[in-house]
């Protein structure tokens, strides 16, 4: 399998594994017939389900793993256990047997094991969690979403670089608009590390279309294609957006139930409703990526269904095809962000 596009799969990760994992892989295999999959999990459980999908079985290789990382396991407790399906799947990427790993398991454990096993790319100080989300006119990427609760200016500049590359490859945007999330558009608003990050990005001569600051309420309007922030703020922003979306859906449903005229008008609004539902379907944006590592690690939502899992696998496949990790390395060869950061800090003091 090493001569092909191979994705390593933690078959035991997720709330309904391995059933949903196998069903999702079956969908992904149809859409990406050139991909092959290296599965890690309980051989008895996984092989029994694989038999239901003979076409998928033909492009899969299964390796037995005696243990599983559970959702309530602490990363510190499982990080060195090499017998779990998650660890074995990640290690396959390190060994060059696969180009990416996909898991719907414990997020903290996946991040910790991925970082320990794959290591960060040279010149990248911290990896970040990045996800793709919808706005009014298309899609955007946001990072960091929780890997680093505190970030300095250099970290934010590195996130801008990685987010810019991801938007080019995953969203097919030739020149993504990159913005730093802040509490205001004015130059002096926000924390000092944000101001310093602006100076690093502007003086780095990177091929980035940096548009400055973006406020939270501007994100859904499509003002930027890449939103850069620290993991604490990014995670809160993400969950606030998700919560607001759920609230709007619930309010519309409740309003329709209470109005007889609204019920009569439902058939005329069916097409519009289906389009909105499709745009906001979280399954179509499944697959948060850990970027900045020497290998691609993708986190699927633990409670997703087969369609959602197939999207996460598809994201991994597309980024592998476009040499995402190598592109980050190549971009970093052209500039020393660390040295530039030190110069800016020196000038500031």
C-alpha positions as CSV (number, residue, x, y, z in Angstrom):
1,X,0.0,0.0,0.0
2,X,3.0,2.3,0.4
3,X,3.1,3.2,-3.3
4,X,-0.4,4.6,-3.3
5,X,-2.4,7.4,-1.6
6,X,-3.0,5.8,1.8
7,X,-5.0,7.1,4.7
8,X,-4.5,5.7,8.2
9,X,-7.8,5.1,10.0
10,X,-8.5,4.8,13.8
11,X,-11.4,2.5,13.3
12,X,-12.4,2.4,17.0
13,X,-12.6,6.2,17.4
14,X,-16.0,7.8,17.7
15,X,-19.3,7.3,19.5
16,X,-20.6,4.6,17.0
17,X,-17.4,3.0,15.9
18,X,-16.5,0.9,14.0
19,X,-19.9,0.9,12.2
20,X,-20.0,4.5,11.3
21,X,-16.3,4.6,10.4
22,X,-16.7,1.7,7.9
23,X,-19.9,3.2,6.4
24,X,-18.1,6.6,6.0
25,X,-15.1,5.0,4.4
26,X,-17.4,3.2,1.9
27,X,-18.7,6.6,0.8
28,X,-15.3,8.1,0.7
29,X,-13.9,5.2,-1.4
30,X,-16.6,5.8,-4.1
31,X,-15.7,9.4,-4.3
32,X,-11.9,8.9,-4.2
33,X,-11.3,5.6,-6.0
34,X,-7.5,6.1,-6.0
35,X,-7.3,6.1,-2.2
36,X,-6.5,3.1,0.0
37,X,-7.0,2.8,3.7
38,X,-5.0,1.2,6.5
39,X,-7.4,0.4,9.4
40,X,-6.5,-0.1,13.0
41,X,-9.0,-1.6,15.4
42,X,-10.5,-4.7,16.9
43,X,-10.1,-7.3,14.1
44,X,-13.2,-9.3,15.0
45,X,-15.5,-6.2,15.0
46,X,-14.0,-4.4,12.1
47,X,-13.7,-7.4,9.7
48,X,-17.3,-8.4,10.4
49,X,-18.6,-5.0,9.1
50,X,-16.1,-4.9,6.3
51,X,-17.6,-8.0,4.8
52,X,-20.7,-6.0,4.1
53,X,-18.7,-3.8,1.8
54,X,-16.7,-5.9,-0.6
55,X,-15.6,-3.0,-2.8
56,X,-14.3,-1.2,0.2
57,X,-12.6,-4.3,1.5
58,X,-10.5,-4.5,-1.7
59,X,-8.8,-1.2,-0.9
60,X,-8.4,-1.7,2.9
61,X,-5.8,-3.4,5.0
62,X,-6.7,-4.2,8.6
63,X,-4.3,-4.4,11.5
64,X,-5.5,-5.6,14.9
65,X,-5.1,-3.2,17.9
66,X,-5.8,-4.7,21.3
67,X,-6.8,-1.4,23.1
68,X,-8.9,1.7,22.5
69,X,-8.6,5.3,23.6
70,X,-11.9,6.2,25.3
71,X,-13.5,9.6,25.3
72,X,-12.9,10.1,29.0
73,X,-9.3,9.0,29.0
74,X,-6.8,11.7,29.9
75,X,-4.1,12.4,27.2
76,X,-1.4,11.9,29.8
77,X,-2.7,8.4,30.5
78,X,-2.7,7.2,26.9
79,X,0.0,9.2,25.3
80,X,2.6,6.4,25.6
81,X,0.3,3.4,25.2
82,X,1.4,2.0,21.8
83,X,-1.3,-0.7,21.7
84,X,-4.3,1.6,21.0
85,X,-5.9,1.9,17.6
86,X,-5.3,5.7,17.8
87,X,-1.6,5.4,18.5
88,X,-1.0,2.7,15.9
89,X,-2.9,4.7,13.3
90,X,-0.8,7.9,14.0
91,X,2.4,5.9,14.0
92,X,1.7,4.5,10.6
93,X,2.0,8.1,9.3
94,X,5.3,8.5,11.1
95,X,6.6,5.3,9.5
96,X,5.6,6.5,6.1
97,X,3.0,3.8,5.6
98,X,0.2,6.4,5.2
99,X,0.1,10.1,4.4
100,X,-2.6,11.1,6.9
101,X,-4.5,9.8,9.9
102,X,-8.3,10.3,10.5
103,X,-9.9,9.7,13.9
104,X,-13.2,10.5,15.5
105,X,-11.8,9.7,19.0
106,X,-10.7,11.7,22.0
107,X,-9.6,15.1,20.7
108,X,-7.0,15.8,23.5
109,X,-5.5,12.4,23.1
110,X,-5.3,12.7,19.3
111,X,-3.6,16.1,19.6
112,X,-1.2,14.9,22.2
113,X,-0.2,11.7,20.4
114,X,0.0,13.4,17.0
115,X,2.3,16.0,18.4
116,X,4.5,13.5,20.3
117,X,4.7,11.1,17.4
118,X,4.8,13.3,14.3
119,X,6.6,16.3,15.8
120,X,6.1,19.8,14.7
121,X,7.5,21.1,11.4
122,X,10.9,22.7,11.8
123,X,10.4,26.5,12.3
124,X,6.8,26.0,13.5
125,X,6.6,26.5,17.3
126,X,3.1,25.2,17.9
127,X,0.6,23.2,15.8
128,X,-3.0,24.5,15.6
129,X,-6.5,23.1,15.2
130,X,-8.2,24.5,12.1
131,X,-11.6,23.9,10.7
132,X,-13.7,25.0,7.7
133,X,-17.0,26.8,8.2
134,X,-19.6,28.5,6.1
135,X,-20.2,32.2,5.8
136,X,-22.7,34.2,3.7
137,X,-20.9,33.9,0.4
138,X,-18.8,30.7,0.8
139,X,-16.5,29.1,3.3
140,X,-13.6,30.2,5.5
141,X,-11.0,28.6,7.7
142,X,-10.3,29.5,11.4
143,X,-7.4,28.7,13.6
144,X,-6.5,28.1,16.3
145,X,-9.6,26.4,17.7
146,X,-8.3,25.0,21.0
147,X,-4.8,23.6,20.8
148,X,-3.1,26.6,22.3
149,X,-5.1,28.7,24.9
150,X,-2.3,31.3,25.0
151,X,-0.4,32.5,21.9
152,X,2.4,35.0,21.3
153,X,2.8,37.1,18.2
154,X,5.0,34.6,16.5
155,X,2.4,31.8,17.0
156,X,-0.3,34.0,15.5
157,X,2.0,34.8,12.5
158,X,2.6,31.1,11.9
159,X,-1.1,30.4,12.1
160,X,-1.7,33.1,9.4
161,X,0.9,31.3,7.2
162,X,-0.6,27.9,7.7
163,X,-4.2,29.1,7.4
164,X,-3.4,30.9,4.1
165,X,-1.9,27.7,2.6
166,X,-4.9,25.6,3.8
167,X,-7.4,28.1,2.3
168,X,-5.6,27.9,-1.0
169,X,-5.7,24.1,-1.1
170,X,-9.0,23.2,0.7
171,X,-11.1,26.1,-0.6
172,X,-9.4,26.7,-3.9
173,X,-9.0,30.4,-3.3
174,X,-6.1,31.8,-5.3
175,X,-5.4,34.6,-2.9
176,X,-7.2,34.2,0.5
177,X,-7.9,37.3,2.6
178,X,-6.3,36.8,6.0
179,X,-7.5,38.6,9.1
180,X,-6.7,38.6,12.8
181,X,-9.7,38.3,15.1
182,X,-9.9,41.3,17.4
183,X,-12.3,43.3,19.6
184,X,-12.2,46.3,17.2
185,X,-11.0,47.5,13.8
186,X,-8.9,50.3,15.2
187,X,-5.1,49.9,15.1
188,X,-4.6,50.1,18.9
189,X,-7.5,47.8,19.9
190,X,-6.8,44.4,21.5
191,X,-3.8,42.8,23.2
192,X,-0.2,43.7,22.5
193,X,0.6,40.3,21.0
194,X,-2.0,40.9,18.3
195,X,-0.3,44.3,17.4
196,X,3.1,42.5,17.2
197,X,1.6,39.8,15.0
198,X,0.5,42.4,12.6
199,X,4.0,43.8,12.4
200,X,5.5,40.3,11.8
201,X,3.0,39.5,9.0
202,X,3.4,42.8,7.3
203,X,7.2,42.7,7.4
204,X,7.7,39.1,6.6
205,X,7.3,39.5,2.8
206,X,5.1,36.4,2.8
207,X,2.7,36.1,-0.1
208,X,-0.3,36.8,2.2
209,X,-3.2,39.1,1.5
210,X,-3.4,40.5,5.0
211,X,-6.5,42.7,5.5
212,X,-6.0,43.6,9.2
213,X,-8.4,43.0,12.0
214,X,-11.9,41.4,11.8
215,X,-14.5,41.6,14.5
216,X,-16.6,38.6,15.5
217,X,-19.8,39.9,14.0
218,X,-18.1,40.3,10.6
219,X,-17.1,36.7,10.3
220,X,-20.5,35.4,8.9
221,X,-20.5,38.2,6.3
222,X,-17.5,36.7,4.4
223,X,-15.1,39.6,5.0
224,X,-12.2,37.2,5.3
225,X,-11.2,33.7,4.1
226,X,-8.8,33.0,7.0
227,X,-9.5,34.0,10.6
228,X,-6.5,33.9,12.9
229,X,-6.7,33.9,16.7
230,X,-5.5,32.1,19.8
231,X,-7.0,28.8,20.8
232,X,-9.0,30.1,23.8
233,X,-10.7,32.9,21.8
234,X,-11.1,30.7,18.7
235,X,-12.8,27.9,20.7
236,X,-15.2,30.3,22.3
237,X,-16.0,31.9,18.9
238,X,-16.6,28.5,17.3
239,X,-19.0,27.4,20.0
240,X,-20.8,30.7,20.0
241,X,-21.3,30.5,16.2
242,X,-22.5,26.9,16.5
243,X,-24.9,27.8,19.4
244,X,-26.3,30.8,17.5
245,X,-27.0,28.7,14.4
246,X,-28.8,26.1,16.5
247,X,-30.8,28.9,18.2
248,X,-31.9,30.3,14.9
249,X,-33.1,26.9,13.6
250,X,-35.0,26.3,16.8
251,X,-36.6,29.8,16.7
252,X,-37.8,29.3,13.1
253,X,-39.2,25.9,13.9
254,X,-41.1,27.2,17.0
255,X,-42.4,30.2,15.0
256,X,-43.7,28.0,12.3
257,X,-45.5,25.7,14.7
258,X,-47.3,28.7,16.3
259,X,-48.5,30.2,13.1
260,X,-51.2,28.7,10.9
261,X,-50.3,31.0,8.0
262,X,-46.6,30.0,8.2
263,X,-47.7,26.3,8.0
264,X,-49.7,27.1,4.8
265,X,-46.6,28.8,3.3
266,X,-44.3,25.9,4.0
267,X,-44.7,24.2,0.6
268,X,-43.6,27.5,-1.1
269,X,-40.5,27.8,1.1
270,X,-39.4,24.2,0.8
271,X,-36.7,24.8,-1.7
272,X,-35.3,27.7,0.2
273,X,-35.4,25.7,3.4
274,X,-33.5,22.8,1.9
275,X,-30.8,25.1,0.5
276,X,-30.3,26.7,3.9
277,X,-30.3,23.3,5.6
278,X,-27.7,22.0,3.2
279,X,-25.5,25.1,3.6
280,X,-25.6,24.9,7.4
281,X,-25.3,21.0,7.6
282,X,-22.4,20.5,10.0
283,X,-21.6,17.1,8.4
284,X,-20.4,18.9,5.3
285,X,-17.8,20.8,7.3
286,X,-16.6,17.9,9.4
287,X,-12.9,17.3,9.9
288,X,-10.8,19.6,12.0
289,X,-7.2,19.5,11.0
290,X,-4.0,19.6,13.2
291,X,-1.7,21.7,11.1
292,X,2.0,22.4,11.7
293,X,3.0,18.7,12.1
294,X,5.2,16.5,10.0
295,X,2.1,14.6,8.9
296,X,-1.5,15.3,8.5
297,X,-3.8,14.5,11.4
298,X,-7.6,15.0,11.0
299,X,-10.2,14.9,13.8
300,X,-13.7,13.9,12.8
301,X,-16.6,14.8,15.2
302,X,-17.2,11.9,17.5
303,X,-20.9,11.9,17.0
304,X,-21.1,12.3,13.2
305,X,-22.7,9.9,10.8
306,X,-21.3,8.1,7.8
307,X,-21.7,11.2,5.5
308,X,-19.8,13.4,8.0
309,X,-17.0,10.9,8.4
310,X,-16.6,10.6,4.7
311,X,-16.2,14.4,4.5
312,X,-13.4,14.3,7.1
313,X,-11.7,11.5,5.1
314,X,-12.2,13.4,1.9
315,X,-10.5,16.5,3.4
316,X,-7.5,14.4,4.4
317,X,-7.3,12.9,0.9
318,X,-7.5,16.3,-0.9
319,X,-4.8,17.8,1.3
320,X,-2.5,14.8,0.8
321,X,-3.0,15.1,-3.0
322,X,-1.9,18.8,-2.8
323,X,1.2,18.1,-0.6
324,X,-0.1,20.4,2.1
325,X,2.6,19.5,4.7
326,X,5.4,19.9,2.2
327,X,4.0,23.3,1.0
328,X,4.2,24.7,4.6
329,X,7.8,23.5,4.8
330,X,8.6,25.2,1.5
331,X,6.9,28.5,2.5
332,X,8.9,28.6,5.7
333,X,12.2,28.2,3.8
334,X,11.7,31.6,2.3
335,X,11.5,33.6,5.6
336,X,12.7,33.3,9.2
337,X,9.7,34.4,11.3
338,X,11.5,33.7,14.5
339,X,14.3,36.1,13.7
340,X,11.8,38.7,12.5
341,X,9.8,38.3,15.7
342,X,12.9,39.0,17.8
343,X,13.7,42.1,15.8
344,X,10.2,43.5,16.4
345,X,10.2,42.7,20.1
346,X,13.6,44.4,20.4
347,X,12.3,47.5,18.7
348,X,9.3,47.6,20.9
349,X,11.4,47.7,24.0
